[in-house]
């Protein structure tokens, strides 16, 4: 007789109404502690209601792996449910492209779970300026993407370049962009912005030169054009889209570019889904059905870099809007971080599902303690210490059912490119 399924992320009313429909298989319940533990009931997660999910854990504990398990399981939902959802994975590490390939490396482990290796039909997007780098190493790119300069605000540029809206550089950008938007109503490129900076008469040559240098550098990022990629390209029914931003290196400028991209997408997702929600309600009332983008799941690693507790990024305000207001238009977020203490407190407080792998930093444990509800009787560190010492073990705090579970995340069906390389090779592959 099969064991009863545990469903997280679903309240009592939805459990009675839908039972396990619209849930994805993420692992098995761990019973017992440490080496005495064993796996029991299968654990499923609701994906048909909007959620804010936090996945935390120290490096190498299985955070990105767990997010990929959720994404690949969403592609296996029944078509009538799957086609109402879309998944966008923001890839800051350049590792999600491998999901197209079956997980042959863990075939024996998958067999123990009665599963088989399987490649996932993802759609890989890379910045136009970096497409050739993928071709050189033999990785197939489904589509290049660009961003329309006219979609960006003055504040996007100011924050990305590290200025303040109150200093002379920020004030100049604001003034120039007003002129540009008024003059180039059909759209504009960075070259047009540079032209207007050079003609701007309200600042000295030193400020102009500094801004021209930065905008020309931005042109070299290989992503800005007069006409950008339409947002609906990223959100197709039942599909997982991977947006690779890993080429923007881990500098303040590199993170600025990533944040600008993510912030722009967050704004567009919110706008598109607000309109889609109105169309969906109109259809329910008997109106004509219209083509809209489906409900969105946005997954992004290193969340504390995009939504920090202190300081500003171009992504911070748009993402906080999704976190606070995304439920009504049907937008879900999966935030992944190894530093929950560096994450904005609103992002922590609004998380209705927390999947925490092993953490050891007292500051990070304190951050999780701050959002633990009264139904969690044990201390967070005590709960984590009961986990077996193997990758993928985690605790799940479910604010929907007001329960807490210890879980072993199941092995991935698709290839995991996020392991640490070693200098000893086996059969031509790096061992993890």
C-alpha beads as a LAMMPS data file, in Angstrom:
LAMMPS data file: protein, C-alpha beads

432 atoms
431 bonds

1 atom types
1 bond types

-500.0 500.0 xlo xhi
-500.0 500.0 ylo yhi
-500.0 500.0 zlo zhi

Masses

1 110.0

Atoms # bond

1 1 1 0.000 0.000 0.000
2 1 1 1.528 3.359 -1.013
3 1 1 2.379 5.808 1.752
4 1 1 0.193 8.871 2.201
5 1 1 1.528 11.955 0.436
6 1 1 2.611 14.985 2.422
7 1 1 1.649 18.209 0.612
8 1 1 3.391 21.458 1.573
9 1 1 2.304 24.930 0.507
10 1 1 -1.386 24.063 0.551
11 1 1 -3.943 25.076 3.188
12 1 1 -6.693 22.837 4.516
13 1 1 -9.392 24.187 2.185
14 1 1 -7.317 23.560 -0.959
15 1 1 -6.271 20.139 0.312
16 1 1 -9.904 19.136 0.673
17 1 1 -10.785 20.615 -2.725
18 1 1 -7.818 19.561 -4.862
19 1 1 -6.084 16.872 -2.766
20 1 1 -2.692 16.393 -4.538
21 1 1 -3.650 17.851 -7.941
22 1 1 -1.242 20.537 -9.120
23 1 1 1.604 19.480 -6.839
24 1 1 5.175 18.468 -7.691
25 1 1 7.209 15.665 -6.151
26 1 1 10.200 17.112 -4.282
27 1 1 11.397 14.371 -1.919
28 1 1 10.681 12.123 1.034
29 1 1 9.988 12.767 4.681
30 1 1 12.929 12.034 6.997
31 1 1 11.976 10.223 10.192
32 1 1 14.536 9.902 12.968
33 1 1 17.739 11.820 13.540
34 1 1 21.221 11.697 12.047
35 1 1 22.468 8.236 11.128
36 1 1 19.334 6.647 12.621
37 1 1 17.060 8.421 10.157
38 1 1 15.160 6.806 7.292
39 1 1 12.935 7.984 4.443
40 1 1 9.165 7.548 4.570
41 1 1 6.266 9.469 3.011
42 1 1 6.684 11.209 -0.356
43 1 1 6.611 15.023 -0.089
44 1 1 4.841 17.156 -2.694
45 1 1 4.686 20.941 -3.088
46 1 1 1.765 23.040 -4.307
47 1 1 2.516 25.036 -7.467
48 1 1 -0.954 26.175 -8.590
49 1 1 -1.292 28.938 -6.005
50 1 1 1.167 31.859 -5.883
51 1 1 3.943 31.420 -3.309
52 1 1 7.047 33.160 -2.067
53 1 1 9.584 30.404 -1.411
54 1 1 12.934 30.880 0.297
55 1 1 15.613 28.222 -0.250
56 1 1 18.607 28.723 2.039
57 1 1 21.707 26.805 2.995
58 1 1 25.462 27.109 3.011
59 1 1 27.512 26.538 -0.130
60 1 1 27.267 23.006 -1.484
61 1 1 24.237 22.029 0.610
62 1 1 21.943 21.601 -2.415
63 1 1 20.096 24.930 -2.834
64 1 1 20.339 25.274 -6.623
65 1 1 19.838 21.523 -6.979
66 1 1 16.539 21.760 -5.076
67 1 1 15.288 24.644 -7.217
68 1 1 15.982 22.603 -10.355
69 1 1 14.038 19.660 -8.906
70 1 1 11.004 21.945 -8.539
71 1 1 11.406 23.380 -12.055
72 1 1 11.836 20.035 -13.792
73 1 1 8.878 18.511 -11.930
74 1 1 6.673 21.369 -13.124
75 1 1 7.332 20.245 -16.708
76 1 1 5.894 16.828 -15.783
77 1 1 2.523 18.118 -14.593
78 1 1 -0.584 17.156 -16.582
79 1 1 -0.895 19.349 -19.668
80 1 1 -4.105 21.036 -18.511
81 1 1 -2.264 22.312 -15.411
82 1 1 1.212 22.739 -16.910
83 1 1 -0.056 25.064 -19.647
84 1 1 -1.334 27.520 -17.046
85 1 1 2.201 27.968 -15.703
86 1 1 5.545 29.249 -16.930
87 1 1 8.946 29.164 -15.240
88 1 1 11.772 31.691 -15.594
89 1 1 15.131 30.735 -14.070
90 1 1 17.651 33.555 -13.690
91 1 1 20.994 31.782 -14.016
92 1 1 23.753 33.719 -12.257
93 1 1 26.197 30.784 -12.295
94 1 1 25.865 29.508 -15.874
95 1 1 24.797 26.025 -14.732
96 1 1 21.155 25.533 -15.726
97 1 1 21.830 24.902 -19.437
98 1 1 22.675 21.305 -18.494
99 1 1 19.033 20.566 -17.683
100 1 1 18.581 19.598 -21.348
101 1 1 20.649 16.474 -20.670
102 1 1 19.640 13.355 -18.677
103 1 1 21.289 12.768 -15.294
104 1 1 23.272 9.685 -16.298
105 1 1 25.790 10.426 -13.550
106 1 1 23.238 9.520 -10.870
107 1 1 21.456 6.702 -12.704
108 1 1 21.927 4.245 -9.818
109 1 1 20.667 6.744 -7.250
110 1 1 17.642 7.527 -9.411
111 1 1 16.946 3.807 -9.668
112 1 1 16.737 3.621 -5.870
113 1 1 13.967 6.236 -6.096
114 1 1 12.244 4.344 -8.955
115 1 1 13.178 7.141 -11.343
116 1 1 15.158 7.330 -14.590
117 1 1 17.470 9.994 -16.065
118 1 1 15.584 12.418 -18.277
119 1 1 16.533 15.622 -20.075
120 1 1 14.181 18.590 -19.627
121 1 1 12.848 20.690 -22.473
122 1 1 14.173 24.061 -21.343
123 1 1 14.609 27.155 -23.512
124 1 1 18.037 28.744 -23.065
125 1 1 18.307 32.520 -23.549
126 1 1 21.687 34.285 -23.566
127 1 1 22.611 37.943 -24.141
128 1 1 23.106 38.612 -27.833
129 1 1 26.705 39.681 -27.324
130 1 1 27.681 36.345 -25.747
131 1 1 25.963 33.832 -28.049
132 1 1 29.203 32.955 -29.873
133 1 1 30.871 31.882 -26.634
134 1 1 28.236 29.164 -26.260
135 1 1 28.657 28.068 -29.860
136 1 1 32.408 27.744 -29.319
137 1 1 31.931 25.175 -26.535
138 1 1 29.110 23.344 -28.301
139 1 1 26.158 24.440 -26.164
140 1 1 22.956 25.015 -28.122
141 1 1 21.308 28.397 -27.535
142 1 1 17.579 28.565 -28.208
143 1 1 17.388 32.335 -28.489
144 1 1 19.472 35.428 -27.860
145 1 1 17.849 38.236 -25.944
146 1 1 18.241 41.990 -25.897
147 1 1 16.745 44.807 -23.863
148 1 1 15.217 47.937 -25.308
149 1 1 16.943 51.026 -23.913
150 1 1 13.579 52.797 -23.827
151 1 1 12.291 50.236 -21.287
152 1 1 14.833 51.395 -18.716
153 1 1 14.277 54.261 -16.306
154 1 1 16.729 56.989 -15.386
155 1 1 17.017 55.391 -11.947
156 1 1 17.995 52.056 -13.523
157 1 1 21.016 53.704 -15.131
158 1 1 21.854 55.791 -12.056
159 1 1 21.876 52.800 -9.696
160 1 1 23.656 50.512 -12.178
161 1 1 26.455 53.038 -12.642
162 1 1 26.787 53.484 -8.875
163 1 1 25.623 57.079 -8.685
164 1 1 23.098 58.794 -6.442
165 1 1 20.037 60.565 -7.849
166 1 1 21.164 63.566 -5.787
167 1 1 24.727 63.903 -7.076
168 1 1 25.706 65.757 -10.247
169 1 1 26.038 62.554 -12.301
170 1 1 22.615 61.310 -11.268
171 1 1 20.985 64.680 -11.881
172 1 1 22.610 64.854 -15.311
173 1 1 21.398 61.370 -16.278
174 1 1 17.880 62.352 -15.215
175 1 1 18.014 65.508 -17.326
176 1 1 19.511 63.766 -20.371
177 1 1 17.000 60.910 -20.272
178 1 1 14.074 63.336 -20.207
179 1 1 15.423 64.861 -23.403
180 1 1 16.063 61.462 -24.989
181 1 1 12.591 60.096 -24.225
182 1 1 10.962 63.237 -25.589
183 1 1 13.100 63.368 -28.739
184 1 1 13.236 59.658 -29.690
185 1 1 9.627 58.568 -29.269
186 1 1 10.050 55.551 -31.556
187 1 1 12.877 54.150 -29.432
188 1 1 16.560 54.828 -29.047
189 1 1 19.950 53.152 -28.666
190 1 1 22.881 53.893 -26.371
191 1 1 24.507 55.879 -29.190
192 1 1 21.551 58.282 -29.021
193 1 1 21.981 58.687 -25.265
194 1 1 25.698 59.418 -25.727
195 1 1 24.875 62.011 -28.409
196 1 1 22.505 63.818 -26.040
197 1 1 25.012 63.728 -23.172
198 1 1 27.600 65.417 -25.370
199 1 1 25.072 68.087 -26.335
200 1 1 23.822 68.616 -22.786
201 1 1 24.565 72.131 -21.593
202 1 1 23.919 71.890 -17.848
203 1 1 27.116 70.191 -16.630
204 1 1 30.863 70.432 -17.171
205 1 1 32.987 68.344 -19.524
206 1 1 34.374 66.179 -16.723
207 1 1 30.884 64.928 -15.795
208 1 1 29.989 64.419 -19.468
209 1 1 33.142 62.386 -20.086
210 1 1 32.451 60.199 -17.063
211 1 1 28.910 59.459 -18.259
212 1 1 29.919 58.879 -21.874
213 1 1 32.550 56.394 -20.694
214 1 1 29.979 54.460 -18.680
215 1 1 27.339 54.360 -21.404
216 1 1 29.894 53.203 -23.966
217 1 1 30.946 50.487 -21.531
218 1 1 27.275 49.501 -21.211
219 1 1 27.089 49.177 -24.978
220 1 1 29.802 46.526 -24.657
221 1 1 27.609 44.442 -22.360
222 1 1 25.998 43.034 -25.493
223 1 1 22.387 43.308 -24.415
224 1 1 21.039 46.812 -25.166
225 1 1 19.354 47.649 -28.453
226 1 1 16.767 50.042 -29.823
227 1 1 14.194 47.225 -29.911
228 1 1 14.439 44.515 -27.265
229 1 1 13.082 40.979 -26.885
230 1 1 9.343 40.889 -26.209
231 1 1 8.652 39.773 -22.641
232 1 1 6.159 37.094 -23.728
233 1 1 9.067 35.195 -25.327
234 1 1 10.266 34.288 -21.827
235 1 1 6.871 33.097 -20.587
236 1 1 5.364 30.411 -22.787
237 1 1 2.786 27.942 -21.567
238 1 1 4.216 24.940 -19.771
239 1 1 7.829 25.912 -20.545
240 1 1 10.943 26.524 -18.464
241 1 1 13.047 29.432 -19.732
242 1 1 16.621 29.873 -18.514
243 1 1 17.984 33.408 -18.736
244 1 1 21.770 33.179 -18.460
245 1 1 23.297 36.322 -16.933
246 1 1 26.449 34.594 -15.663
247 1 1 28.732 36.376 -18.133
248 1 1 28.388 39.608 -16.170
249 1 1 31.240 39.047 -13.746
250 1 1 31.049 39.297 -9.978
251 1 1 31.968 42.943 -9.677
252 1 1 29.768 45.830 -8.594
253 1 1 29.240 46.648 -12.274
254 1 1 28.497 43.024 -13.152
255 1 1 25.906 42.772 -10.410
256 1 1 24.539 46.124 -11.550
257 1 1 23.864 44.707 -15.018
258 1 1 22.242 41.584 -13.590
259 1 1 20.071 43.660 -11.283
260 1 1 19.049 45.945 -14.133
261 1 1 17.935 42.943 -16.203
262 1 1 16.089 41.296 -13.334
263 1 1 14.460 44.558 -12.252
264 1 1 13.198 45.246 -15.758
265 1 1 11.785 41.720 -16.070
266 1 1 10.118 41.993 -12.664
267 1 1 8.378 45.220 -13.689
268 1 1 7.226 43.736 -16.992
269 1 1 6.023 40.494 -15.368
270 1 1 3.937 42.495 -12.915
271 1 1 2.398 44.665 -15.652
272 1 1 1.693 41.721 -17.962
273 1 1 0.171 39.536 -15.264
274 1 1 -2.043 42.364 -13.949
275 1 1 -3.586 42.634 -17.413
276 1 1 -3.686 38.852 -17.806
277 1 1 -5.548 38.503 -14.523
278 1 1 -8.228 40.913 -15.713
279 1 1 -8.595 38.946 -18.949
280 1 1 -8.837 35.669 -16.992
281 1 1 -11.554 37.054 -14.718
282 1 1 -13.431 38.375 -17.758
283 1 1 -13.304 34.906 -19.334
284 1 1 -14.626 33.285 -16.126
285 1 1 -17.573 35.716 -16.232
286 1 1 -18.416 34.496 -19.718
287 1 1 -16.342 36.866 -21.820
288 1 1 -14.181 36.030 -24.806
289 1 1 -10.936 34.156 -24.047
290 1 1 -7.774 36.132 -24.847
291 1 1 -4.167 35.003 -25.182
292 1 1 -2.149 36.066 -22.137
293 1 1 1.062 35.012 -20.455
294 1 1 0.402 32.194 -17.940
295 1 1 1.028 32.364 -14.208
296 1 1 4.726 32.912 -13.552
297 1 1 7.277 31.189 -11.338
298 1 1 10.493 33.226 -11.177
299 1 1 13.531 31.438 -9.718
300 1 1 16.758 33.283 -8.927
301 1 1 19.934 32.437 -7.023
302 1 1 21.964 34.765 -4.781
303 1 1 18.789 36.594 -3.853
304 1 1 20.575 38.723 -1.249
305 1 1 22.468 40.414 -4.091
306 1 1 19.234 41.484 -5.798
307 1 1 17.177 42.280 -2.662
308 1 1 19.760 43.274 -0.028
309 1 1 18.810 44.332 3.476
310 1 1 20.796 47.548 3.001
311 1 1 21.645 49.567 -0.099
312 1 1 19.875 49.824 -3.423
313 1 1 19.900 47.770 -6.611
314 1 1 17.889 48.229 -9.794
315 1 1 16.069 44.975 -8.970
316 1 1 15.222 45.695 -5.346
317 1 1 12.048 47.758 -5.641
318 1 1 10.519 45.734 -8.545
319 1 1 11.196 42.415 -6.764
320 1 1 9.786 43.700 -3.474
321 1 1 6.655 44.675 -5.407
322 1 1 6.331 41.082 -6.638
323 1 1 6.953 39.769 -3.131
324 1 1 4.313 42.012 -1.543
325 1 1 1.752 42.251 -4.344
326 1 1 2.403 39.320 -6.674
327 1 1 -0.158 36.954 -5.190
328 1 1 -3.215 38.578 -6.826
329 1 1 -1.790 38.573 -10.390
330 1 1 -0.457 35.024 -9.926
331 1 1 3.301 35.531 -9.609
332 1 1 5.469 33.188 -7.522
333 1 1 9.091 33.636 -6.519
334 1 1 11.731 31.134 -5.458
335 1 1 14.581 33.024 -3.808
336 1 1 17.822 31.113 -3.255
337 1 1 20.526 32.375 -0.909
338 1 1 23.336 31.190 1.316
339 1 1 23.093 34.438 3.312
340 1 1 19.506 34.882 4.562
341 1 1 20.750 37.471 7.056
342 1 1 21.717 39.708 4.112
343 1 1 18.261 39.451 2.532
344 1 1 15.746 42.276 2.882
345 1 1 13.477 41.648 5.918
346 1 1 10.313 41.975 3.787
347 1 1 11.519 39.122 1.566
348 1 1 12.013 36.973 4.664
349 1 1 8.723 37.936 6.288
350 1 1 6.630 37.284 3.159
351 1 1 8.036 33.783 2.541
352 1 1 5.223 31.288 3.111
353 1 1 7.504 28.311 2.372
354 1 1 11.071 28.026 3.638
355 1 1 13.296 25.170 2.506
356 1 1 16.460 25.358 4.562
357 1 1 19.430 23.111 3.964
358 1 1 22.292 23.088 6.431
359 1 1 23.322 26.479 7.870
360 1 1 26.070 27.103 10.417
361 1 1 26.419 30.906 10.569
362 1 1 24.759 32.295 13.696
363 1 1 23.696 35.431 11.795
364 1 1 21.911 33.341 9.148
365 1 1 20.253 31.129 11.763
366 1 1 19.093 34.276 13.570
367 1 1 17.509 35.544 10.339
368 1 1 15.478 32.343 9.992
369 1 1 14.498 32.454 13.665
370 1 1 12.989 35.891 13.018
371 1 1 10.354 34.424 10.668
372 1 1 9.601 31.199 12.557
373 1 1 6.003 31.085 13.713
374 1 1 4.570 29.882 17.012
375 1 1 3.827 26.406 15.623
376 1 1 7.585 25.751 15.383
377 1 1 8.416 24.572 18.883
378 1 1 12.074 23.682 18.420
379 1 1 14.937 26.086 17.753
380 1 1 16.020 26.326 14.126
381 1 1 19.553 25.141 14.866
382 1 1 18.249 22.132 16.769
383 1 1 16.018 21.220 13.819
384 1 1 18.848 21.527 11.301
385 1 1 21.195 19.509 13.514
386 1 1 18.793 16.559 13.366
387 1 1 19.245 16.296 9.595
388 1 1 21.425 13.518 8.188
389 1 1 24.724 14.866 6.890
390 1 1 24.112 14.412 3.213
391 1 1 23.467 16.837 0.389
392 1 1 19.809 17.597 -0.202
393 1 1 18.532 17.105 3.341
394 1 1 16.476 20.086 4.519
395 1 1 13.782 21.330 6.825
396 1 1 10.604 22.804 5.347
397 1 1 8.658 25.458 7.239
398 1 1 5.172 25.575 5.759
399 1 1 3.182 28.617 6.818
400 1 1 0.146 27.382 4.862
401 1 1 -0.425 24.196 6.880
402 1 1 1.495 25.525 9.908
403 1 1 3.697 22.468 9.932
404 1 1 7.401 21.732 9.750
405 1 1 8.978 18.744 8.028
406 1 1 12.416 17.228 7.592
407 1 1 12.915 16.207 3.973
408 1 1 15.441 14.546 1.685
409 1 1 15.158 16.250 -1.708
410 1 1 14.902 13.664 -4.462
411 1 1 17.658 13.256 -7.083
412 1 1 17.340 15.304 -10.240
413 1 1 16.243 13.740 -13.500
414 1 1 18.396 16.154 -15.488
415 1 1 22.144 16.743 -15.416
416 1 1 23.512 18.939 -12.615
417 1 1 26.299 21.249 -13.798
418 1 1 26.716 22.962 -10.440
419 1 1 29.090 20.547 -8.700
420 1 1 32.637 21.466 -7.718
421 1 1 35.270 20.270 -10.214
422 1 1 38.221 18.145 -9.096
423 1 1 41.563 17.544 -10.756
424 1 1 40.977 13.776 -11.025
425 1 1 38.820 12.862 -13.992
426 1 1 36.701 9.747 -14.424
427 1 1 35.470 8.671 -17.852
428 1 1 36.147 12.143 -19.132
429 1 1 33.810 13.792 -16.591
430 1 1 34.558 15.834 -13.545
431 1 1 33.436 14.049 -10.414
432 1 1 31.414 16.034 -7.932

Bonds

1 1 1 2
2 1 2 3
3 1 3 4
4 1 4 5
5 1 5 6
6 1 6 7
7 1 7 8
8 1 8 9
9 1 9 10
10 1 10 11
11 1 11 12
12 1 12 13
13 1 13 14
14 1 14 15
15 1 15 16
16 1 16 17
17 1 17 18
18 1 18 19
19 1 19 20
20 1 20 21
21 1 21 22
22 1 22 23
23 1 23 24
24 1 24 25
25 1 25 26
26 1 26 27
27 1 27 28
28 1 28 29
29 1 29 30
30 1 30 31
31 1 31 32
32 1 32 33
33 1 33 34
34 1 34 35
35 1 35 36
36 1 36 37
37 1 37 38
38 1 38 39
39 1 39 40
40 1 40 41
41 1 41 42
42 1 42 43
43 1 43 44
44 1 44 45
45 1 45 46
46 1 46 47
47 1 47 48
48 1 48 49
49 1 49 50
50 1 50 51
51 1 51 52
52 1 52 53
53 1 53 54
54 1 54 55
55 1 55 56
56 1 56 57
57 1 57 58
58 1 58 59
59 1 59 60
60 1 60 61
61 1 61 62
62 1 62 63
63 1 63 64
64 1 64 65
65 1 65 66
66 1 66 67
67 1 67 68
68 1 68 69
69 1 69 70
70 1 70 71
71 1 71 72
72 1 72 73
73 1 73 74
74 1 74 75
75 1 75 76
76 1 76 77
77 1 77 78
78 1 78 79
79 1 79 80
80 1 80 81
81 1 81 82
82 1 82 83
83 1 83 84
84 1 84 85
85 1 85 86
86 1 86 87
87 1 87 88
88 1 88 89
89 1 89 90
90 1 90 91
91 1 91 92
92 1 92 93
93 1 93 94
94 1 94 95
95 1 95 96
96 1 96 97
97 1 97 98
98 1 98 99
99 1 99 100
100 1 100 101
101 1 101 102
102 1 102 103
103 1 103 104
104 1 104 105
105 1 105 106
106 1 106 107
107 1 107 108
108 1 108 109
109 1 109 110
110 1 110 111
111 1 111 112
112 1 112 113
113 1 113 114
114 1 114 115
115 1 115 116
116 1 116 117
117 1 117 118
118 1 118 119
119 1 119 120
120 1 120 121
121 1 121 122
122 1 122 123
123 1 123 124
124 1 124 125
125 1 125 126
126 1 126 127
127 1 127 128
128 1 128 129
129 1 129 130
130 1 130 131
131 1 131 132
132 1 132 133
133 1 133 134
134 1 134 135
135 1 135 136
136 1 136 137
137 1 137 138
138 1 138 139
139 1 139 140
140 1 140 141
141 1 141 142
142 1 142 143
143 1 143 144
144 1 144 145
145 1 145 146
146 1 146 147
147 1 147 148
148 1 148 149
149 1 149 150
150 1 150 151
151 1 151 152
152 1 152 153
153 1 153 154
154 1 154 155
155 1 155 156
156 1 156 157
157 1 157 158
158 1 158 159
159 1 159 160
160 1 160 161
161 1 161 162
162 1 162 163
163 1 163 164
164 1 164 165
165 1 165 166
166 1 166 167
167 1 167 168
168 1 168 169
169 1 169 170
170 1 170 171
171 1 171 172
172 1 172 173
173 1 173 174
174 1 174 175
175 1 175 176
176 1 176 177
177 1 177 178
178 1 178 179
179 1 179 180
180 1 180 181
181 1 181 182
182 1 182 183
183 1 183 184
184 1 184 185
185 1 185 186
186 1 186 187
187 1 187 188
188 1 188 189
189 1 189 190
190 1 190 191
191 1 191 192
192 1 192 193
193 1 193 194
194 1 194 195
195 1 195 196
196 1 196 197
197 1 197 198
198 1 198 199
199 1 199 200
200 1 200 201
201 1 201 202
202 1 202 203
203 1 203 204
204 1 204 205
205 1 205 206
206 1 206 207
207 1 207 208
208 1 208 209
209 1 209 210
210 1 210 211
211 1 211 212
212 1 212 213
213 1 213 214
214 1 214 215
215 1 215 216
216 1 216 217
217 1 217 218
218 1 218 219
219 1 219 220
220 1 220 221
221 1 221 222
222 1 222 223
223 1 223 224
224 1 224 225
225 1 225 226
226 1 226 227
227 1 227 228
228 1 228 229
229 1 229 230
230 1 230 231
231 1 231 232
232 1 232 233
233 1 233 234
234 1 234 235
235 1 235 236
236 1 236 237
237 1 237 238
238 1 238 239
239 1 239 240
240 1 240 241
241 1 241 242
242 1 242 243
243 1 243 244
244 1 244 245
245 1 245 246
246 1 246 247
247 1 247 248
248 1 248 249
249 1 249 250
250 1 250 251
251 1 251 252
252 1 252 253
253 1 253 254
254 1 254 255
255 1 255 256
256 1 256 257
257 1 257 258
258 1 258 259
259 1 259 260
260 1 260 261
261 1 261 262
262 1 262 263
263 1 263 264
264 1 264 265
265 1 265 266
266 1 266 267
267 1 267 268
268 1 268 269
269 1 269 270
270 1 270 271
271 1 271 272
272 1 272 273
273 1 273 274
274 1 274 275
275 1 275 276
276 1 276 277
277 1 277 278
278 1 278 279
279 1 279 280
280 1 280 281
281 1 281 282
282 1 282 283
283 1 283 284
284 1 284 285
285 1 285 286
286 1 286 287
287 1 287 288
288 1 288 289
289 1 289 290
290 1 290 291
291 1 291 292
292 1 292 293
293 1 293 294
294 1 294 295
295 1 295 296
296 1 296 297
297 1 297 298
298 1 298 299
299 1 299 300
300 1 300 301
301 1 301 302
302 1 302 303
303 1 303 304
304 1 304 305
305 1 305 306
306 1 306 307
307 1 307 308
308 1 308 309
309 1 309 310
310 1 310 311
311 1 311 312
312 1 312 313
313 1 313 314
314 1 314 315
315 1 315 316
316 1 316 317
317 1 317 318
318 1 318 319
319 1 319 320
320 1 320 321
321 1 321 322
322 1 322 323
323 1 323 324
324 1 324 325
325 1 325 326
326 1 326 327
327 1 327 328
328 1 328 329
329 1 329 330
330 1 330 331
331 1 331 332
332 1 332 333
333 1 333 334
334 1 334 335
335 1 335 336
336 1 336 337
337 1 337 338
338 1 338 339
339 1 339 340
340 1 340 341
341 1 341 342
342 1 342 343
343 1 343 344
344 1 344 345
345 1 345 346
346 1 346 347
347 1 347 348
348 1 348 349
349 1 349 350
350 1 350 351
351 1 351 352
352 1 352 353
353 1 353 354
354 1 354 355
355 1 355 356
356 1 356 357
357 1 357 358
358 1 358 359
359 1 359 360
360 1 360 361
361 1 361 362
362 1 362 363
363 1 363 364
364 1 364 365
365 1 365 366
366 1 366 367
367 1 367 368
368 1 368 369
369 1 369 370
370 1 370 371
371 1 371 372
372 1 372 373
373 1 373 374
374 1 374 375
375 1 375 376
376 1 376 377
377 1 377 378
378 1 378 379
379 1 379 380
380 1 380 381
381 1 381 382
382 1 382 383
383 1 383 384
384 1 384 385
385 1 385 386
386 1 386 387
387 1 387 388
388 1 388 389
389 1 389 390
390 1 390 391
391 1 391 392
392 1 392 393
393 1 393 394
394 1 394 395
395 1 395 396
396 1 396 397
397 1 397 398
398 1 398 399
399 1 399 400
400 1 400 401
401 1 401 402
402 1 402 403
403 1 403 404
404 1 404 405
405 1 405 406
406 1 406 407
407 1 407 408
408 1 408 409
409 1 409 410
410 1 410 411
411 1 411 412
412 1 412 413
413 1 413 414
414 1 414 415
415 1 415 416
416 1 416 417
417 1 417 418
418 1 418 419
419 1 419 420
420 1 420 421
421 1 421 422
422 1 422 423
423 1 423 424
424 1 424 425
425 1 425 426
426 1 426 427
427 1 427 428
428 1 428 429
429 1 429 430
430 1 430 431
431 1 431 432
